[in-house]
Every structure is written in C-alpha cells, then in structure tokens.
Amino acid sequence: MTTSNPQTHAIIGMGKTGISIAHFLLRQGIICEAFDEKLNTLPEDLDIPLHTGLLNSKALQTFDYIWVSPGIPWNHLALQETRNAGIPMQGDLALFLEYCDTPLIAITGTNGKTTSTQTIQTLLETLPGGCDMGGNIGTPMLDLIGSNKLPNRIALELSSFQLERCNHIHPHWAVLLNIQPDHADMHANQEAYLEAKLRLFDHQGAGDTTMLPTGDVWNTLSEQLSERGVQVHRFGHLSEDHPTIETLTAGIVSNDKQHTLFWHQDGHRQSLNCQRIPTRGLHQHINLAVAAQAAADFGVSNTVIREAISSFRGLPHRLRLIGNVAGHDWFDDSKATNPAAAQAALNSFEQSIWICGGLRKGLDLMPLSDVINEHVSHAIIIGKEKRPYIELLQKAGISYTVGGTVERAVVIAAQHASNLPIILSPAAASQDQFANYAERGDAFAKAIKHLEKQS
C-alpha cells in the first residue's frame, strides 16, 4: 500500500478498533469513510462520512482498500463478494505491522490470553527499553504508534479474528496457549478457527521462539518449526511420573502431595510451589508458567520472575475471589465465555454452586457434563438462552434453579444451605444481557455487595 496517490479507504465496524483505525489513517493523511450496520453516530473528533445499514458489496468495491474490525464476521457475504472482486482487505494488525518494526511478542489461544499477555508485559517492562501491550487487550494496537518513541518490545494479545485478516505476521516470540471450541458463530467451522490461530507461525524462522502445548496433536507443527530454525518450547500440566515430563520447558508438574509451577532459565529448571501463588486454578498457573518462560527468554532476572508470580492475585473477572458474604466465598469468572473456560474453573473446586448461562455462541455444552456431575452441587441459570443449560444439567443429574438475571442468581445462591463456594463462570458470552463480560462481572460484584449490606 502506498499513499503517493489519493486513495479512499473503507473501515468496516466502528467500535473501539474501527475508531482506532480511522484516527490512525487520518494521521497519515489517508482519506477514509466508515461503515457500520448498527451505529448512527461517530465520536465528535472523528469527522468522516458514516454509512449505516446493511453492507453492500457494490458500494465497498468503489474503495481502494478496506479495513475490517475484529467484531465483523470475515465470512460476511458482502465482504466475501468484495474480496472476490479483488479489493484488498485486511484488519488492524496488518496496518500496525506495516508501520511498526518493533520486535513482537505474540500471544494467542482460546483461553488465557489476557492473563498471559499482561503478566509477560509486566515482567518485560522491568528490562531496559520496557515493553508495551495492546491488541485484543486494553489499548488498540494502532494507538501504540504515536509521537512517542516505541519501546524495545511490544506484547500483542491476538484473537483469531485479528490473525485471519492479516496476510503476514512475524513475531520474534510467540505462544499458542490452547485451542478449544469457541466462536462457532463467527468462523465457518472449527478448522477455519484453527487455521486462523496457526497463521501466527507461518513466517517464523531462525532466531525466533515459539511455545506450544504438550500433546501429540502439536508434534508435527513443532517439528516443522524446528526444521526452520525456530526454538520450540513445549508446556503443559503433567504428573511427575509421566514419560514425557522431561520434554516440557515450562508448566505444572503434579504428584499426590502438591502442584509445582516450573520454567527453565540459564539451563536450569526453576520451580515454585503453586500454594505460594495467590490466584486460584491450575489453568491460570499454566499461563503464569508461560509468562515466566517468556521473561526468562528475554533475560528478566529469576528473582523478579519469582516475586511477580508469587504475588499474582489474578485479573478482574478471571476466577477472582470477591469475598466471603453470607457464609460463601464468591468467585467472579465472568470471562469464562465458552465451555472449556468454565470447565477449567469448576475443576478448581471440589464442590461448588455454579451460576451459568448467557449467549451460547452455537457451542456444544454437553462436554461439560462430567465435570459438572463431579464438581457442581447446584446450578443457577441466567441469560435468555436457558434451554441448553437445562438439558445439560438434567443430563449431568444436577439440581438447578432458573434465576434469569445475575441479581436474582446471587439472591438464590446465598440461600443455599451449604457453605460451598459460588462461582459465576457462565460458559457463555454476555451480550444477551450485557455489553460485555466485564459489565456482567461488575453486576455480579455489585449484587454481592448489596447482599452484604442486607445481611
């Protein structure tokens, strides 16, 4: 792409990312127009034409370049027709990479991206030159490119939507945390979802580093990357007598007595008893092990890594303890927007009262049946899509109550005769009742605070 001749650029979807793209293009002197099927207005500081209503491929084909926000389905018919007509179309990641040559640390996966990214950024910020963070977390990545000098490193949390609409990315250090069913409503199928994630590694070579989960399914990719000169770390959770435990660079090792987090630094294995980590859940501890390995690879001191991990209390809405009210410990895991995330949370407790439900995104809930049968004493269903959760709980043989709203669910849960922990881990998105998972988690905390005042 060049800007020597006047070009017109279209931006599809004017949420946080779309607004970021528009501001960036305008700073570069590029003419752009906005399209959104829902919005009717733009921020006052964004003086560009806004086209509303259903996307029309004929209108889009009059532009020289098109930028699509992550929240817009890549397989939208109008976008497919426009791409087929030969109009270049990418997302904000491609634009960011065109203007930024800072070494990238890239983090992707279904669950755990934000915890890993933020912990990595916190650790690498201690190094000379620092580390910025953006992408699918906090600051839109294009907002990182301003008048100030960029840091020596940038950690990007990358969603499948960002990766699928970028033709070339070459991270210096990259990790795939996991692949679990998600976003069935946004990708053509699970294979397309996986393909989008794996684009992260297409251009890595000698001098680069990748972290991949343990498991035979990733062995071929590991071998391919190694043949290209990439240093490949494997990580995961295994028992200490597992025959492949020595092949792991980082993760959790378990025996009958304890779980131990470990990573490698300067040729030696470093370890930390998981009981010393304030945040709960082995799935979160694995994310911390990945962050510890990233920090070690970049030269952060062992002392700093240990102090950071042993003081980590978790991020908001990620199995975070709110407090003890009405005889129960209350945990906010509103970020669990798919079944795999909820399963990890429920596995962190012997027994619990489970608040679930929301926008299912077309995902199959039935794989949760066994873990619910083992770890859930009673469930309370919220959200508008109740029937799939009722069928799941009936299959698992677990009693349930239909609460409808978060506020009602908190009241019902507090009346439970046991002193079991109560977990909001919905296994669903929130947009049927809230703007996002954070708003749902905040409503949960507010309801608990109200309950505390009443008791």
Secondary structure as the mmCIF struct_conf table of DSSP 4:
data_model
#
loop_
_struct_conf.conf_type_id
_struct_conf.id
_struct_conf.beg_label_comp_id
_struct_conf.beg_label_asym_id
_struct_conf.beg_label_seq_id
_struct_conf.end_label_comp_id
_struct_conf.end_label_asym_id
_struct_conf.end_label_seq_id
BEND BEND1 SER A 4 ASN A 5
STRN STRN1 THR A 8 ILE A 12
BEND BEND2 GLY A 15 GLY A 15
HELX_RH_AL_P HELX_RH_AL_P1 LYS A 16 ARG A 27
TURN_TY1_P TURN_TY1_P1 GLN A 28 GLY A 29
STRN STRN2 ILE A 31 ASP A 36
BEND BEND3 GLU A 37 LYS A 38
TURN_TY1_P TURN_TY1_P2 GLU A 44 ASP A 45
BEND BEND4 ILE A 48 ILE A 48
STRN STRN3 LEU A 50 THR A 52
BEND BEND5 GLY A 53 LEU A 54
HELX_RH_AL_P HELX_RH_AL_P2 SER A 57 LEU A 60
TURN_TY1_P TURN_TY1_P3 GLN A 61 THR A 62
BEND BEND6 PHE A 63 ASP A 64
STRN STRN4 TYR A 65 VAL A 68
TURN_TY1_P TURN_TY1_P4 PRO A 70 GLY A 71
BEND BEND7 ILE A 72 ILE A 72
TURN_TY1_P TURN_TY1_P5 TRP A 74 ASN A 75
HELX_RH_AL_P HELX_RH_AL_P3 LEU A 77 ASN A 84
TURN_TY1_P TURN_TY1_P6 ALA A 85 GLY A 86
STRN STRN5 MET A 89 GLN A 90
HELX_RH_AL_P HELX_RH_AL_P4 ASP A 92 TYR A 99
BEND BEND8 THR A 102 THR A 102
STRN STRN6 LEU A 104 THR A 108
BEND BEND9 THR A 110 ASN A 111
HELX_RH_AL_P HELX_RH_AL_P5 LYS A 113 LEU A 124
TURN_TY1_P TURN_TY1_P7 GLU A 125 THR A 126
BEND BEND10 LEU A 127 LEU A 127
TURN_TY1_P TURN_TY1_P8 PRO A 128 GLY A 129
STRN STRN7 ASP A 132 GLY A 135
BEND BEND11 ASN A 136 THR A 139
HELX_RH_3T_P HELX_RH_3T_P1 MET A 141 LEU A 144
BEND BEND12 ILE A 145 ASN A 148
HELX_LH_PP_P HELX_LH_PP_P1 LYS A 149 LEU A 150
BEND BEND13 ASN A 152 ASN A 152
STRN STRN8 ILE A 154 GLU A 157
HELX_RH_AL_P HELX_RH_AL_P6 SER A 160 GLU A 164
TURN_TY1_P TURN_TY1_P9 ARG A 165 ARG A 165
BEND BEND14 ASN A 167 ASN A 167
BEND BEND15 HIS A 172 HIS A 172
STRN STRN9 TRP A 173 LEU A 176
BEND BEND16 PRO A 181 PRO A 181
TURN_TY1_P TURN_TY1_P10 ALA A 184 MET A 186
BEND BEND17 HIS A 187 ASN A 189
HELX_RH_AL_P HELX_RH_AL_P7 GLN A 190 LEU A 198
HELX_RH_3T_P HELX_RH_3T_P2 ARG A 199 PHE A 201
TURN_TY1_P TURN_TY1_P11 ASP A 202 HIS A 203
TURN_TY1_P TURN_TY1_P12 ALA A 206 GLY A 207
STRN STRN10 THR A 209 PRO A 213
BEND BEND18 THR A 214 GLY A 215
HELX_RH_3T_P HELX_RH_3T_P3 ASP A 216 TRP A 218
HELX_RH_AL_P HELX_RH_AL_P8 ASN A 219 GLU A 227
TURN_TY1_P TURN_TY1_P13 ARG A 228 GLY A 229
STRN STRN11 GLN A 231 SER A 239
TURN_TY1_P TURN_TY1_P14 GLU A 240 ASP A 241
TURN_TY1_P TURN_TY1_P15 PRO A 243 THR A 244
HELX_RH_3T_P HELX_RH_3T_P4 ILE A 245 THR A 247
BEND BEND19 THR A 249 THR A 249
STRN STRN12 ALA A 250 SER A 254
BEND BEND20 ASP A 256 LYS A 257
STRN STRN13 HIS A 259 GLN A 265
TURN_TY1_P TURN_TY1_P16 ASP A 266 GLY A 267
STRN STRN14 HIS A 268 ASN A 273
HELX_RH_3T_P HELX_RH_3T_P5 CYS A 274 ARG A 276
BEND BEND21 PRO A 278 THR A 279
HELX_RH_AL_P HELX_RH_AL_P9 LEU A 282 ASP A 297
TURN_TY1_P TURN_TY1_P17 PHE A 298 GLY A 299
HELX_RH_AL_P HELX_RH_AL_P10 ASN A 302 SER A 310
TURN_TY1_P TURN_TY1_P18 SER A 311 SER A 311
TURN_TY1_P TURN_TY1_P19 PRO A 316 HIS A 317
BEND BEND22 ARG A 318 LEU A 319
STRN STRN15 ARG A 320 VAL A 325
TURN_TY1_P TURN_TY1_P20 ALA A 326 GLY A 327
STRN STRN16 HIS A 328 ASP A 332
TURN_TY1_P TURN_TY1_P21 SER A 334 LYS A 335
BEND BEND23 ASN A 338 ASN A 338
HELX_RH_AL_P HELX_RH_AL_P11 PRO A 339 LEU A 346
TURN_TY1_P TURN_TY1_P22 ASN A 347 SER A 348
BEND BEND24 PHE A 349 GLN A 351
STRN STRN17 SER A 352 CYS A 356
BEND BEND25 GLY A 358 GLY A 358
STRN STRN18 LEU A 359 LEU A 359
TURN_TY1_P TURN_TY1_P23 LYS A 361 GLY A 362
HELX_RH_3T_P HELX_RH_3T_P6 MET A 366 LEU A 368
HELX_RH_AL_P HELX_RH_AL_P12 SER A 369 HIS A 375
STRN STRN19 VAL A 376 ILE A 382
BEND BEND26 GLY A 383 LYS A 384
HELX_RH_AL_P HELX_RH_AL_P13 ARG A 387 ALA A 396
TURN_TY1_P TURN_TY1_P24 GLY A 397 GLY A 397
STRN STRN20 SER A 399 GLY A 404
BEND BEND27 THR A 405 THR A 405
HELX_RH_AL_P HELX_RH_AL_P14 VAL A 406 ALA A 414
TURN_TY1_P TURN_TY1_P25 GLN A 415 GLN A 415
BEND BEND28 ALA A 417 SER A 418
STRN STRN21 ILE A 422 LEU A 424
BEND BEND29 ALA A 427 ALA A 428
STRN STRN22 ALA A 429 ALA A 429
BEND BEND30 SER A 430 SER A 430
TURN_TY1_P TURN_TY1_P26 GLN A 431 GLN A 433
BEND BEND31 PHE A 434 ASN A 436
HELX_RH_AL_P HELX_RH_AL_P15 TYR A 437 GLN A 454
#
